[in-house]
Amino acid sequence: MSQKIKIGVIGTGGIANAAHLPGYAAIPDECEIYALCDIDPVALEKTRAKYSVQHVFEDYQKMLEMDELDAVSICTPNYAHFLPTVDALKAGKNVLCEKPIAMNATEAAEMVAVSRRVGKILQIGYCHRFANTNQTLKRYIEAGELGEIYYARAQAMRVRGIPGWGVFIDKEKQGGGPLIDIGVHILDLTLWLMGHPKPVSASGVTYQKFGKRDDVVGFMGQWDHTKFTVEDFASALIRFENGATIVLESSFVANIQKDVFSSMILGTHGGAETDPFRIIQEKHGGVGHFEPQIPNRNNNTYSAEIKDFVACIKEGREPLVTGEHGLMVAQIMDAIYKSSEVGHEVQI
Ligand SMILES: NC(=O)c1ccc[n+]([C@@H]2O[C@H](COP(=O)([O-])OP(=O)(O)OC[C@H]3O[C@@H](n4cnc5c(N)ncnc54)[C@H](O)[C@@H]3O)[C@@H](O)[C@H]2O)c1
C-alpha cells in the first residue's frame, strides 16, 4: 500500500492524546489522522482543534461508514473496547485496540474470531514490548542466553496510584482494579519474553484494603472513595503446560517504598530483570550481571507501537501483539478473578 493510511480514533481522552494521536502525527508521510469520535463533545472539540482533523463524530458507527478509512484506534474505557472493535473490523478497518483487549475472555475470543474471519489486523496496546531494552532482552532469550525459562515474578506495583480520573475504580466499566489495568501490561510482557507457554491454571487473591477509605492519600489525583468497587491489590500464581510458573503482583495502593514495574525471569543458563534492565549469568566460576548498552535506550514505546501498527497495515504483516496474545491475558485475568472469588485454584 503506497498511499497514506487514513486513521480514525475512537475515544479522545487520556491515552488518545498521550499516545495514539502524537504517534500518528509523528509519521505524516505514512498516515493521516482523518477522523475522531467521542461521546463527549468537549473532549472531541479540544482534540479536533489540536490536530485540525476534518471529520468528527459523536457516534462511532457513523465514523465507520466512511469507506476511505483504513484503520481505527480504540481508545475508550475497557467496557467500550468490544463493540467498537468488532464493528470496526466488520466495516473492514484494521484495529489497534487499547489494553486490556476487553472486559473478559468471552468478548476477547469474539474479537479475535472476527478479525481472523474478515482478515483485518487486530493489534492490542501492550506497548512495553516495544521498549528497546525489552526488545534486546527478547533477542538474548531467543539466542538461548537464559536457557530454559521456568519461573518469573511479574510486578506492577504502585505505592499510591489509584487514578483520580476516568472509570478506573468502577468494576462495571473497567472489569477490575490494578490487575486488569496495569497487571495486564507486565503479564503480557512476561508471557512474550517466555515465548507464550500455554496457561493451564491460576490461583489468585484480590484485596480491597485502601480504596474505600477516606484517609488514604492519592498520588494520581484523589479518587471518590464512595465509588470504589475494584480491588486495590492482587496476586496470583499462574501455571503453564510446560511446567513454568509466573507469580504476578499488582497494586494501586501498597505500603512499599517505591513503584515497581518489572519482571524477574529465571532460566537455567541465566536470569534477567526488565527494570532496572539486567542480565545475570554464571561465567568462569562467578555470577555477574550486566546491562547491554543499546542505542535509544529510553525510546518512546507508544510511538514505536503506533509506527509498527501503520507499518503492519502497509506491509500486510502480523502485528507484534496479536489479538490471540490479548486473549491469553484475558483468559488468565478471568481465572485469577474467579479463583479469588471461589478461594481455590481454577483451570484455564
Ligand atoms: N497503553 C497504556 O499504557 C495505557 C495507558 C492509559 C490508558 N490505557 C487504556 O486506554 C483506555 C482509555 O483510557 P483513558 O485513560 O484514555 O480514559 P479516558 O477516560 O481519559 O478517555 C476515554 C474517552 O473515551 C470516550 N468514550 C467512552 N465511551 C465512548 C464511546 N462509546 N464512543 C466514543 N468515545 C467514548 C470518553 O468520553 C473519554 O473521552 C483504557 O482501556 C485504558 O486501559 C492504556
PDBQT file of the ligand as one rigid body, heavy atoms in Angstrom, charges set to zero:
ROOT
HETATM    1  N1  LIG A 401      -1.248   1.546  26.947  1.00  0.00    +0.000 N 
HETATM    2  C1  LIG A 401      -1.244   2.216  28.071  1.00  0.00    +0.000 C 
HETATM    3  O1  LIG A 401      -0.220   2.324  28.744  1.00  0.00    +0.000 OA
HETATM    4  C2  LIG A 401      -2.499   2.866  28.548  1.00  0.00    +0.000 A 
HETATM    5  C3  LIG A 401      -2.442   3.985  29.391  1.00  0.00    +0.000 A 
HETATM    6  C4  LIG A 401      -3.645   4.587  29.776  1.00  0.00    +0.000 A 
HETATM    7  C5  LIG A 401      -4.867   4.057  29.357  1.00  0.00    +0.000 A 
HETATM    8  N2  LIG A 401      -4.883   2.945  28.560  1.00  0.00    +0.000 N 
HETATM    9  C6  LIG A 401      -6.168   2.340  28.147  1.00  0.00    +0.000 C 
HETATM   10  O2  LIG A 401      -6.853   3.249  27.295  1.00  0.00    +0.000 OA
HETATM   11  C7  LIG A 401      -8.262   3.158  27.507  1.00  0.00    +0.000 C 
HETATM   12  C8  LIG A 401      -8.801   4.565  27.770  1.00  0.00    +0.000 C 
HETATM   13  O3  LIG A 401      -8.169   5.105  28.918  1.00  0.00    +0.000 OA
HETATM   14  P1  LIG A 401      -8.018   6.698  29.107  1.00  0.00    +0.000 P 
HETATM   15  O4  LIG A 401      -7.112   6.896  30.270  1.00  0.00    +0.000 OA
HETATM   16  O5  LIG A 401      -7.685   7.336  27.815  1.00  0.00    +0.000 OA
HETATM   17  O6  LIG A 401      -9.516   7.061  29.535  1.00  0.00    +0.000 OA
HETATM   18  P2  LIG A 401     -10.226   8.462  29.431  1.00  0.00    +0.000 P 
HETATM   19  O7  LIG A 401     -11.396   8.394  30.341  1.00  0.00    +0.000 OA
HETATM   20  O8  LIG A 401      -9.222   9.572  29.628  1.00  0.00    +0.000 OA
HETATM   21  O9  LIG A 401     -10.715   8.578  27.902  1.00  0.00    +0.000 OA
HETATM   22  C9  LIG A 401     -11.682   7.725  27.334  1.00  0.00    +0.000 C 
HETATM   23  C10 LIG A 401     -12.504   8.539  26.346  1.00  0.00    +0.000 C 
HETATM   24  O10 LIG A 401     -13.404   7.647  25.664  1.00  0.00    +0.000 OA
HETATM   25  C11 LIG A 401     -14.654   8.318  25.498  1.00  0.00    +0.000 C 
HETATM   26  N3  LIG A 401     -15.693   7.308  25.275  1.00  0.00    +0.000 N 
HETATM   27  C12 LIG A 401     -16.284   6.474  26.165  1.00  0.00    +0.000 A 
HETATM   28  N4  LIG A 401     -17.174   5.669  25.539  1.00  0.00    +0.000 NA
HETATM   29  C13 LIG A 401     -17.137   6.002  24.227  1.00  0.00    +0.000 A 
HETATM   30  C14 LIG A 401     -17.825   5.518  23.069  1.00  0.00    +0.000 A 
HETATM   31  N5  LIG A 401     -18.719   4.539  23.137  1.00  0.00    +0.000 N 
HETATM   32  N6  LIG A 401     -17.546   6.100  21.875  1.00  0.00    +0.000 NA
HETATM   33  C15 LIG A 401     -16.641   7.107  21.781  1.00  0.00    +0.000 A 
HETATM   34  N7  LIG A 401     -15.955   7.594  22.834  1.00  0.00    +0.000 NA
HETATM   35  C16 LIG A 401     -16.200   7.052  24.043  1.00  0.00    +0.000 A 
HETATM   36  C17 LIG A 401     -14.806   9.114  26.782  1.00  0.00    +0.000 C 
HETATM   37  O11 LIG A 401     -15.752  10.164  26.642  1.00  0.00    +0.000 OA
HETATM   38  C18 LIG A 401     -13.368   9.621  27.004  1.00  0.00    +0.000 C 
HETATM   39  O12 LIG A 401     -13.134  10.871  26.381  1.00  0.00    +0.000 OA
HETATM   40  C19 LIG A 401      -8.470   2.182  28.675  1.00  0.00    +0.000 C 
HETATM   41  O13 LIG A 401      -8.858   0.948  28.173  1.00  0.00    +0.000 OA
HETATM   42  C20 LIG A 401      -7.092   2.071  29.327  1.00  0.00    +0.000 C 
HETATM   43  O14 LIG A 401      -6.846   0.796  29.883  1.00  0.00    +0.000 OA
HETATM   44  C21 LIG A 401      -3.731   2.373  28.138  1.00  0.00    +0.000 A 
ENDROOT
TORSDOF 0
